[in-house]
Amino acid sequence: MRVYADLHVHIGFSNGRYIKIPSSKELTIENILKVSREEKGLDVIGIVDLLCDDVISEVQSLIDCGRILLKDNNLYYENILIIPAAEIELRYNSNDFHCLIFFESIDKLINFKKQSKRYFNQLKFSCPVFKGNIEDFEKIAKDFELFVVPAHAFTPYKGFYSAAFAIEEVFRILEIHTIELGLSADSYLVKDLFDTQSRTLLSNSDAHSLKNIAREFNEIEIPNFSAEGLLKSLKENRVVANYGINPRLGKYHKSYCKNCNFSFNIKENQPTCPFCGKDNIVLGVEDRISMLKKSEMDSQKPPYFYTFPFELVEGFGDKTRKKIIEIFKTEVNFVKALYDDQSYEKLKYFVGDSIFEKLKRYIKGHYSIKFGAGGYFGKIRFK
């Protein structure tokens, strides 16, 4: 069966306290699940704060009162499958980076959670920090059969490739089947990298707000509607398509000088600003990818479709977004319609000539982009 999945969503507020700072009190488990089902159109969601004491306690309470269904060691909210997961922080050569860990069942998560105080600090908040070194983590991951995915791997802050140049450089015994791209990269940018040749690529939102859920998502063929079935598909490269914003809009796409606030591409691996000559630079994803080891052959990756980031597109405010969701029922339906010839031709009857003209130009790539850099998202313009 085909499912639409966003496997990296954060809890902001749980059991009366903040889990992710800064975030909104509206970013609760129940609100996330409701929005994912009713507005976004997702089938699967990965909640990545389940090692947090308050979050797992609240999940148990929701199971006890029947709001979340526990069936065959899987968690369901109405017709949504919840993948038990956590985002953690590891350290390699004095550099910190983030990984997602996924569990095949809620029992496996609970068993790991019982031991987690031995291994992690900051378990009351999002993204616990591992106490030991990479070798220690690999042993534990093997013992507990953790499914480990480098998170937002190409971004400069806490991305895997900000700490290392290759998977095998860091993970010697743990097999890494999957890499998460992050907002400033897509599969086209990384298809010739050595590390991506045989690995599944994920496009997840890393949502810190309700509106950003499914900003990036995946279409995956799974053998059965379970966490085990989904992870099996990731191991076997059964992602059918990736969906996400144009990486040029991503807030770390271009390199950025913190001294003079200009964005640019670094030339000849010289980490200095071409405008002011200073070296106070945030290395952009595009430049980071250019430095990584290339393969002699490009791997064949699933198609990557650009979602429609309403807040980053000139002339599309919240009012237009609400109108479009009202018409198409969910954001996933809308994005799919953009790339379906029959549905696309019918769009103008639903949204009107002015909006349709901009959507047509968007799909054909007839627009200009103000690049994202230095923690600031880019902007799409039609003039």
C-alpha positions as CSV (number, residue, x, y, z in Angstrom):
1,M,0.0,0.0,0.0
2,R,1.1,3.6,-0.6
3,V,1.3,6.0,2.3
4,Y,2.2,9.7,2.8
5,A,4.5,10.1,5.7
6,D,6.2,13.0,7.5
7,L,8.7,11.2,9.9
8,H,10.2,14.2,11.7
9,V,7.7,16.3,13.8
10,H,8.4,17.8,17.2
11,I,6.2,18.2,20.2
12,G,6.2,21.7,21.6
13,F,4.1,21.4,24.8
14,S,3.2,18.3,26.8
15,N,1.8,17.6,30.3
16,G,1.7,21.3,31.0
17,R,5.3,22.2,30.1
18,Y,7.4,23.2,27.2
19,I,9.3,20.3,25.5
20,K,10.7,22.3,22.6
21,I,11.9,25.9,23.2
22,P,10.9,28.1,21.5
23,S,7.6,26.6,20.3
24,S,3.9,27.2,20.7
25,K,1.6,25.8,23.4
26,E,-0.6,24.7,20.4
27,L,2.0,22.2,19.3
28,T,0.6,19.3,21.4
29,I,0.3,15.6,20.6
30,E,-3.4,15.8,19.9
31,N,-3.2,19.0,17.8
32,I,-0.4,17.5,15.7
33,L,-2.4,14.3,15.1
34,K,-5.6,16.2,14.3
35,V,-3.9,18.7,11.9
36,S,-1.9,15.9,10.2
37,R,-5.1,14.0,9.5
38,E,-7.7,16.8,8.8
39,E,-5.6,19.5,7.1
40,K,-2.4,17.8,5.9
41,G,-3.7,14.5,4.6
42,L,-0.9,12.3,6.1
43,D,-1.2,8.6,6.7
44,V,2.0,8.2,8.8
45,I,3.7,10.6,11.3
46,G,6.9,10.2,13.1
47,I,6.8,12.0,16.5
48,V,10.5,12.5,17.5
49,D,10.3,13.4,21.1
50,L,9.1,10.1,22.6
51,L,12.2,9.7,24.8
52,C,11.1,12.8,26.7
53,D,9.5,11.9,30.1
54,D,6.4,14.0,29.7
55,V,5.7,13.0,26.1
56,I,5.8,9.3,26.7
57,S,3.7,9.8,29.9
58,E,1.1,11.8,27.9
59,V,1.0,9.1,25.1
60,Q,0.3,6.5,27.8
61,S,-2.5,8.6,29.2
62,L,-4.0,9.0,25.7
63,I,-3.8,5.2,25.2
64,D,-5.6,4.7,28.6
65,C,-8.4,7.0,27.7
66,G,-8.8,5.6,24.2
67,R,-7.7,8.7,22.2
68,I,-4.7,6.7,20.8
69,L,-5.3,3.1,19.9
70,L,-2.6,0.5,20.8
71,K,-2.9,-2.5,18.5
72,D,-0.3,-5.2,17.9
73,N,2.3,-3.0,19.5
74,N,1.6,-0.1,17.1
75,L,0.1,3.3,17.8
76,Y,-2.8,4.7,15.8
77,Y,-4.8,7.9,15.9
78,E,-8.0,7.2,13.9
79,N,-6.5,6.4,10.4
80,I,-2.9,7.7,11.2
81,L,0.0,5.4,12.1
82,I,2.3,7.0,14.7
83,I,6.0,5.9,14.4
84,P,7.7,6.0,17.8
85,A,10.9,8.0,17.4
86,A,13.4,10.4,18.9
87,E,15.9,13.0,17.8
88,I,19.2,12.7,19.6
89,E,22.5,14.6,19.7
90,L,25.8,12.8,19.1
91,R,29.4,14.0,19.1
92,Y,32.2,13.2,16.7
93,N,35.6,14.9,16.9
94,S,34.2,17.7,19.1
95,N,31.4,18.4,16.6
96,D,27.7,17.8,17.5
97,F,25.2,16.4,15.1
98,H,21.6,15.1,15.2
99,C,20.2,11.7,14.4
100,L,16.7,10.3,14.3
101,I,16.1,6.9,15.9
102,F,13.0,4.9,15.0
103,F,11.5,2.0,16.8
104,E,9.6,-1.0,15.3
105,S,7.1,-1.1,18.2
106,I,6.1,0.9,21.2
107,D,7.4,-2.0,23.4
108,K,10.9,-1.5,22.0
109,L,10.8,2.2,22.7
110,I,9.6,1.6,26.2
111,N,12.4,-1.0,26.8
112,F,14.9,1.5,25.5
113,K,13.4,4.3,27.5
114,K,13.9,2.3,30.8
115,Q,17.7,2.4,30.1
116,S,17.9,5.9,28.6
117,K,18.9,7.7,31.8
118,R,22.1,5.7,31.7
119,Y,22.9,7.0,28.2
120,F,21.4,10.5,27.8
121,N,21.2,13.9,29.4
122,Q,18.3,16.3,29.0
123,L,15.6,13.8,28.8
124,K,13.0,16.3,30.0
125,F,13.4,18.2,26.7
126,S,13.5,17.6,23.0
127,C,16.7,16.1,21.5
128,P,18.5,14.3,24.4
129,V,22.3,14.4,24.4
130,F,24.2,11.1,24.3
131,K,26.7,10.9,27.1
132,G,29.4,8.7,25.5
133,N,31.3,8.6,22.3
134,I,30.3,7.2,18.9
135,E,31.7,3.8,19.6
136,D,29.5,3.6,22.8
137,F,26.4,4.6,20.8
138,E,27.0,2.1,18.1
139,K,27.2,-0.8,20.6
140,I,23.9,0.4,22.2
141,A,22.2,0.9,18.9
142,K,23.2,-2.6,17.8
143,D,22.0,-4.1,21.1
144,F,18.6,-2.4,20.9
145,E,18.3,-2.8,17.1
146,L,17.8,1.0,16.7
147,F,17.0,2.3,13.2
148,V,19.3,5.3,13.0
149,V,19.0,8.1,10.4
150,P,21.3,11.2,10.2
151,A,18.8,14.2,10.6
152,H,18.9,17.3,8.3
153,A,22.2,15.8,7.3
154,F,23.5,18.6,5.1
155,T,22.6,21.7,7.2
156,P,25.4,23.7,8.9
157,Y,23.9,23.5,12.4
158,K,23.9,20.0,13.9
159,G,23.8,18.3,10.5
160,F,25.9,15.1,10.0
161,Y,28.0,16.6,7.3
162,S,29.0,19.6,9.4
163,A,30.7,17.0,11.6
164,A,32.1,14.6,9.0
165,F,32.6,13.9,5.3
166,A,31.3,10.4,5.1
167,I,29.0,7.9,6.9
168,E,31.7,5.3,7.2
169,E,34.0,7.8,8.7
170,V,31.7,7.9,11.8
171,F,29.7,4.7,11.9
172,R,32.0,1.7,11.7
173,I,29.7,-1.1,12.7
174,L,26.2,0.4,12.5
175,E,24.5,0.1,9.1
176,I,22.9,3.4,8.0
177,H,20.2,2.7,5.5
178,T,18.7,6.2,5.2
179,I,19.7,9.9,5.2
180,E,17.3,12.8,5.9
181,L,17.9,15.6,3.4
182,G,16.8,18.7,5.3
183,L,15.1,21.8,3.9
184,S,18.1,23.2,1.9
185,A,18.7,20.1,-0.2
186,D,16.8,17.8,-2.5
187,S,17.6,14.4,-4.1
188,Y,18.8,16.1,-7.3
189,L,21.5,18.0,-5.5
190,V,22.9,14.9,-3.8
191,K,22.3,12.1,-6.3
192,D,26.0,11.8,-7.3
193,L,27.4,11.7,-3.7
194,F,29.1,8.5,-2.7
195,D,27.0,8.2,0.5
196,T,23.7,8.5,-1.2
197,Q,24.2,5.8,-3.9
198,S,22.5,2.9,-2.1
199,R,20.7,4.7,0.7
200,T,17.1,5.9,0.9
201,L,16.6,9.6,1.0
202,L,13.9,11.1,3.3
203,S,12.3,14.5,3.0
204,N,10.7,15.4,6.4
205,S,9.4,18.7,7.7
206,D,11.3,18.9,11.1
207,A,8.2,20.8,12.0
208,H,8.3,23.1,15.0
209,S,4.8,24.4,14.4
210,L,1.5,23.0,13.2
211,K,1.5,24.9,9.9
212,N,4.9,23.4,8.9
213,I,3.8,19.7,9.3
214,A,4.0,18.1,5.8
215,R,6.1,21.0,4.4
216,E,8.2,18.1,3.4
217,F,6.9,14.5,3.2
218,N,7.4,11.1,1.5
219,E,5.3,8.8,-0.6
220,I,6.3,5.2,0.5
221,E,5.2,1.7,-0.6
222,I,4.8,-0.4,2.6
223,P,4.0,-4.1,2.9
224,N,1.6,-3.5,5.9
225,F,0.4,-0.5,7.9
226,S,2.8,-0.8,10.9
227,A,6.0,0.7,12.1
228,E,7.9,-2.5,11.3
229,G,6.5,-2.4,7.8
230,L,7.5,1.2,7.2
231,L,11.0,0.7,8.5
232,K,11.4,-2.4,6.3
233,S,10.5,-0.2,3.3
234,L,13.1,2.3,4.2
235,K,15.7,-0.4,4.4
236,E,14.6,-1.7,1.0
237,N,14.6,1.7,-0.7
238,R,10.8,1.7,-1.3
239,V,10.3,5.5,-1.2
240,V,8.3,6.2,-4.4
241,A,8.6,10.0,-4.3
242,N,9.9,12.8,-2.2
243,Y,8.1,16.1,-1.7
244,G,9.6,19.3,-0.3
245,I,10.2,23.0,-0.9
246,N,12.6,24.1,-3.6
247,P,16.0,23.8,-1.8
248,R,17.0,27.3,-3.0
249,L,14.4,28.6,-0.6
250,G,15.9,26.7,2.4
251,K,17.3,28.9,5.1
252,Y,20.9,27.5,4.8
253,H,21.1,26.9,1.0
254,K,23.7,29.6,0.3
255,S,26.8,30.4,2.4
256,Y,26.4,33.5,4.5
257,C,28.7,36.1,6.1
258,K,27.6,36.9,9.6
259,N,29.8,40.0,9.5
260,C,28.3,41.8,6.5
261,N,25.0,39.8,6.0
262,F,25.7,38.9,2.3
263,S,25.0,35.4,0.9
264,F,27.2,33.8,-1.8
265,N,28.9,30.6,-3.0
266,I,32.4,30.0,-1.7
267,K,35.1,29.8,-4.4
268,E,37.9,27.2,-4.4
269,N,37.1,26.1,-0.9
270,Q,38.2,29.4,0.5
271,P,36.0,30.1,3.6
272,T,36.2,33.8,3.4
273,C,33.6,36.4,2.4
274,P,34.1,37.8,-1.1
275,F,32.6,41.1,0.1
276,C,34.3,41.9,3.4
277,G,37.1,39.3,3.5
278,K,36.1,38.0,7.0
279,D,35.9,34.3,7.8
280,N,32.8,34.6,10.0
281,I,30.8,32.4,7.6
282,V,27.9,30.0,7.9
283,L,28.7,27.4,5.2
284,G,25.7,26.8,3.0
285,V,24.3,23.4,2.0
286,E,25.2,23.9,-1.7
287,D,28.8,24.6,-0.9
288,R,28.9,21.7,1.7
289,I,27.6,19.2,-0.9
290,S,30.2,20.4,-3.4
291,M,33.0,19.4,-0.9
292,L,31.7,15.8,-0.3
293,K,33.0,12.7,-2.1
294,K,31.4,12.0,-5.4
295,S,30.6,8.7,-7.0
296,E,31.5,7.8,-10.6
297,M,27.8,7.1,-11.3
298,D,24.7,9.0,-10.4
299,S,22.2,6.9,-8.5
300,Q,18.6,6.7,-9.8
301,K,16.5,8.3,-7.1
302,P,12.7,8.7,-6.9
303,P,11.3,11.9,-8.3
304,Y,11.4,15.0,-6.0
305,F,8.3,17.2,-6.3
306,Y,8.3,20.7,-4.9
307,T,5.5,21.5,-2.5
308,F,3.9,24.9,-2.4
309,P,5.2,27.0,0.5
310,F,2.4,29.5,0.8
311,E,4.2,31.9,3.1
312,L,7.2,32.0,0.8
313,V,5.3,32.7,-2.4
314,E,4.5,36.3,-3.4
315,G,0.7,36.9,-3.5
316,F,-0.3,33.8,-1.5
317,G,-1.3,34.6,2.1
318,D,-3.2,32.6,4.7
319,K,-6.5,33.5,3.2
320,T,-5.6,31.9,-0.1
321,R,-4.2,28.9,1.7
322,K,-7.4,28.4,3.6
323,K,-9.4,28.6,0.3
324,I,-7.2,26.1,-1.4
325,I,-7.4,23.6,1.5
326,E,-11.2,24.0,1.6
327,I,-11.3,23.1,-2.1
328,F,-8.8,20.2,-2.0
329,K,-9.6,19.0,1.6
330,T,-5.9,18.5,2.4
331,E,-2.5,19.9,1.5
332,V,-1.3,16.5,0.2
333,N,-4.3,16.5,-2.2
334,F,-3.4,20.0,-3.4
335,V,0.3,19.2,-4.0
336,K,-0.6,16.0,-5.9
337,A,-3.1,17.9,-8.0
338,L,-0.3,20.3,-9.1
339,Y,1.6,17.4,-10.7
340,D,-1.4,15.5,-12.2
341,D,-2.2,16.7,-15.7
342,Q,-6.0,16.1,-15.5
343,S,-6.3,17.7,-12.0
344,Y,-4.0,20.5,-13.0
345,E,-6.2,21.6,-15.9
346,K,-9.2,21.7,-13.6
347,L,-7.4,23.9,-11.1
348,K,-8.5,27.1,-12.7
349,Y,-12.2,26.3,-12.3
350,F,-11.6,26.0,-8.5
351,V,-9.1,28.8,-7.7
352,G,-9.8,31.5,-10.3
353,D,-7.7,32.9,-13.2
354,S,-5.3,35.0,-11.1
355,I,-4.2,32.3,-8.7
356,F,-4.2,29.7,-11.5
357,E,-1.8,31.8,-13.6
358,K,0.7,31.9,-10.7
359,L,0.3,28.2,-10.0
360,K,1.0,27.5,-13.6
361,R,4.1,29.7,-13.6
362,Y,5.2,28.0,-10.4
363,I,4.9,24.4,-11.8
364,K,6.8,25.5,-15.0
365,G,9.5,27.2,-12.9
366,H,8.8,30.6,-14.4
367,Y,9.7,32.6,-11.3
368,S,12.7,34.1,-9.6
369,I,14.0,33.2,-6.2
370,K,15.6,35.2,-3.5
371,F,17.9,32.5,-2.1
372,G,17.7,31.4,1.5
373,A,20.8,31.8,3.6
374,G,22.0,32.4,7.2
375,G,18.9,31.2,8.9
376,Y,16.5,33.2,6.6
377,F,14.1,31.5,4.2
378,G,14.1,32.6,0.5
379,K,11.2,34.1,-1.4
380,I,9.5,33.2,-4.7
381,R,8.6,36.2,-6.9
382,F,6.7,36.3,-10.2
383,K,8.0,39.6,-11.5
